[in-house]
Amino acid sequence: MSERKHINFTIVPGEAPETRVYSNFCAVSHTPFDVTLSFCEVLPLSDQDLQTAEANHVVKAPVRVSVALPLSLVPTLIAALQENMRAFAEAQPAQVPPAGGQGPVH
C-alpha cells in the first residue's frame, strides 16, 4: 500500500469575477450549522419609504447577495477582518471608523 504524502500549501483566490457587488449594509443570521451574511444596498429613501418607515419602523433594503458560511470558518473570518482593519488603520488612520462602529449591529 502506498504511503500518503503530506503537502503544505496555501489557498489563494483565483481570477475575480467580472462583476463586483457593492454593499453598505450587512445582516447576519445563523442556524445551528452555518452563518449567513446578507449583503444589502441601502439607497436614499423616497418620501413613501419614509412614511412606511415612520408607520412600521422598518426599511427593507434590497439584498444584493447572501453568503452562507460553515461555522468553522467564522473565527478565521473574524481574525482576517480584524487584521485587515489593523493594517488599514496603520495606512489610513484618519479614515478608520470608531471602534464598535456606529448604529445598530445586525
N, C-alpha and C positions, 0 to 999 in steps of 0.2 A: 504494500500500500504506500502511496506517495505521501510525503510529509507536506503539511500546509506551510507555505512560506508567508511570513508576516511582512507587510509592506507599510511603511509610514507614508501618508500622503495628505495633502491639503485640498479641500474642495473650494473652488472659486467659481463665481458666476460665469456662465458662457456669454454669448452675444446677447445684448439687451434687445428687447422687442422695439419695434419702431415707434410704437405709441407709448406714451407715459401718462399716468393718471395723476391729476392734481387733487389734493385733499387738504382741507383746512379744519377738519373735524374727524375724530375717530371715536367710535363707540366700541366698547369692549364687553363681550359676554363670554360665558363659558358653559360647558357641560362637564360631566364627570370625566370626559375623555379628551376634550380639546378646548382651546380658546379661539374665539372668532373676533377678528378685528374688522369692523365695518367702516371703511373709509368713505366719507361724505364730502360734498362741496356745499358749504353754506353760502348762498348768494344773498345780495341785498334784498331785504323784504319789501314786498309790494304793500300797498295800503290794505288790500284784502288779507294778506298774510299777517299783518299787524293786528287787524280786527280779530282774526281767528286765534292768534296767539293771546290776545287780551281775554278772549272768552274761554279758551281751553288751556291756556298756559303751556302750549306745545307748538313747536315749529318743526315740521317734517323737512329733513334735509335729504336730497337725493343721494342714495348710496351709489358710489362710482365703482367700488369693488369690495368684496368681502374675502378675507383670507382666514382659513381655518388652520390652526397650528396644533400639533400634538403638545400636550402639557410638558413633555420632557424638553421641548425646545424653548419654553418661556424663560427659564433662568439665564440661558445663554443669550437670548434676545435682549433681555433687560441689561445684562452686562455689556453687550455690544452697543446698545443705545447710550448707556452711561459713559462708556469710553469715547464714543463719538462726540457726546456733549462736552466732555472734558477737553478733548482736542480742539473742538470748535471754540470753547471759551478761551483757551490759550491763544488761538489765532485771531479771534474776533471778540475781544472782551466787551466792547461797547454794545454788541448785538445779542448778548446772552439774556434770555428771559429770566426773571427771578426764580429762585428755587421754589418748587411746588407749583409753578405756573400760576395763571390767573383764571378765576372762574371755576365752574364745577368740573369734576372728573367723571367721565362716563365710562 
